[in-house]
Amino acid sequence: MAEGIMAKKSTSKKATKPKTAKAKAVPAPSKGMSGGMSPSERMAKNYQRVFAMKFSKVYPMYILKAESKGRTKKEVDQIICWLTGYSQAELQQQIKREVDFETFYSQAPAYHPNSSLITGVVCGVRVEEIEDPLMQRLRHLDKLIDELAKGRAMEKILRT
């Protein structure tokens, strides 16, 4: 009986073949992972994708972030209105119209002059060093919402 078991074990070992390592596909050095785009072209494409996002789709995320930290929708609206110059009614109209970020900021009645006082890091980038004016405006709002969620006083957030 032991012989039969040994025979089966040796048979199963002989049937198993060692796996050989397969070469991994390596992208062509000239194109790399970017498909031939330069870093500035990739950044411009990413910016355009962000600018085309509808403000009305991101707005609820601002509120959710604030409310999850004990802040209110009213405070989020106050920040947005302070930064852009929209009245509460105008803000709600822009949300209802489902405008993209580019339109939202280009139609802003009066971007706040103290926005230049907004400094710090958002998504690993210093907002005061962002060269594209529209992207900088987007990041200003992100930074203010971050400050609200972190419990900062409204007087400090609004740079008064």
C-alpha positions in Angstrom: 0.0 0.0 0.0 2.8 2.4 0.8 4.3 1.6 -2.6 1.1 2.8 -4.3 1.1 6.0 -2.4 4.8 6.6 -3.2 4.1 5.9 -6.9 1.3 8.5 -7.0 3.4 11.1 -5.3 6.3 10.7 -7.7 4.0 10.7 -10.7 2.4 13.9 -9.6 5.8 15.5 -9.2 6.9 14.4 -12.6 3.8 15.9 -14.2 4.4 19.4 -12.7 6.7 21.4 -14.9 8.6 24.3 -13.5 7.3 27.7 -14.7 9.7 29.8 -16.6 9.9 33.6 -16.1 8.2 35.6 -18.8 9.7 38.8 -20.0 7.6 41.9 -19.1 6.6 44.3 -21.8 8.6 47.5 -21.5 7.3 50.6 -23.2 9.3 52.2 -25.9 11.7 54.7 -24.4 10.7 57.5 -26.8 7.0 57.5 -25.9 7.2 56.3 -22.2 4.0 56.0 -20.2 2.6 59.3 -21.5 1.9 58.2 -25.1 4.4 60.8 -26.5 3.0 63.8 -24.6 5.4 66.1 -22.8 4.7 66.9 -19.1 3.3 70.3 -20.0 1.0 68.7 -22.5 -0.2 66.2 -19.9 -0.8 69.0 -17.4 -2.7 71.1 -20.0 -4.9 68.1 -20.8 -5.6 67.4 -17.1 -6.4 71.1 -16.5 -8.9 71.0 -19.4 -10.5 67.9 -17.9 -10.9 69.7 -14.5 -12.1 73.0 -16.1 -14.8 71.0 -18.0 -16.2 69.5 -14.7 -19.6 70.7 -13.7 -19.5 72.9 -10.6 -22.9 71.4 -9.6 -21.3 68.0 -9.4 -18.5 69.1 -7.1 -20.5 71.5 -5.0 -22.2 68.6 -3.0 -18.8 67.2 -2.2 -17.7 70.6 -0.7 -20.8 70.4 1.5 -20.3 66.8 2.4 -16.7 67.5 3.4 -17.8 70.4 5.6 -20.8 68.7 7.2 -18.7 65.6 7.9 -16.6 67.8 10.1 -19.5 69.6 11.9 -19.6 72.6 9.6 -22.7 73.8 7.6 -23.8 74.3 4.0 -24.4 77.9 4.9 -20.7 78.3 5.7 -19.7 76.7 2.4 -22.0 79.0 0.5 -20.6 82.0 2.5 -17.1 81.1 1.4 -18.0 80.6 -2.2 -19.9 83.9 -2.3 -17.1 85.7 -0.6 -14.5 84.3 -3.0 -16.4 84.8 -6.3 -18.7 87.7 -5.6 -21.9 85.7 -6.4 -25.0 86.4 -4.3 -26.7 83.4 -2.7 -29.3 83.6 -5.5 -26.7 83.8 -8.2 -24.8 80.9 -6.8 -27.9 78.7 -6.8 -28.6 79.8 -10.4 -25.2 78.7 -11.5 -25.6 75.4 -9.7 -29.1 74.9 -11.4 -27.6 75.8 -14.8 -24.9 73.1 -14.3 -22.1 75.3 -15.6 -18.6 74.0 -15.8 -15.8 75.4 -13.6 -14.4 77.5 -16.4 -17.8 79.2 -16.9 -18.4 79.5 -13.2 -15.2 81.4 -12.6 -15.4 83.5 -15.8 -18.9 84.7 -14.9 -18.0 85.4 -11.3 -19.1 89.0 -10.6 -16.0 90.0 -8.5 -13.2 87.6 -7.5 -12.2 88.8 -4.0 -9.1 90.9 -3.9 -7.9 89.2 -0.7 -7.7 85.9 -2.5 -4.0 86.6 -2.9 -3.8 86.1 0.9 -4.8 82.4 0.4 -1.6 80.4 0.7 -0.8 76.8 1.6 -0.8 73.4 0.0 -3.6 71.6 -1.8 -3.1 68.3 -3.4 0.6 68.6 -2.8 1.0 71.9 -4.6 1.4 75.4 -3.1 -1.6 77.4 -4.3 0.4 80.6 -4.5 2.8 79.0 -7.0 0.1 77.7 -9.5 0.7 79.6 -12.7 -2.6 79.0 -14.5 -5.0 81.6 -13.1 -8.1 79.4 -13.4 -6.5 76.5 -11.7 -5.3 78.8 -9.0 -8.9 80.0 -8.4 -10.1 76.4 -8.2 -7.4 75.6 -5.7 -8.2 78.7 -3.7 -11.7 77.4 -3.2 -10.4 73.9 -2.3 -8.0 75.4 0.2 -10.8 77.5 1.9 -13.1 74.4 2.1 -10.2 72.4 3.6 -9.7 75.2 6.2 -13.4 75.1 7.0 -13.3 71.3 7.5 -10.3 71.6 9.7 -12.3 73.8 12.1 -10.7 77.2 11.3 -12.7 80.3 12.3 -14.7 81.9 9.5 -13.0 85.3 10.1 -9.6 83.7 9.4 -10.9 81.7 6.4 -12.4 84.9 4.9 -9.1 86.8 5.5 -10.9 89.6 7.3 
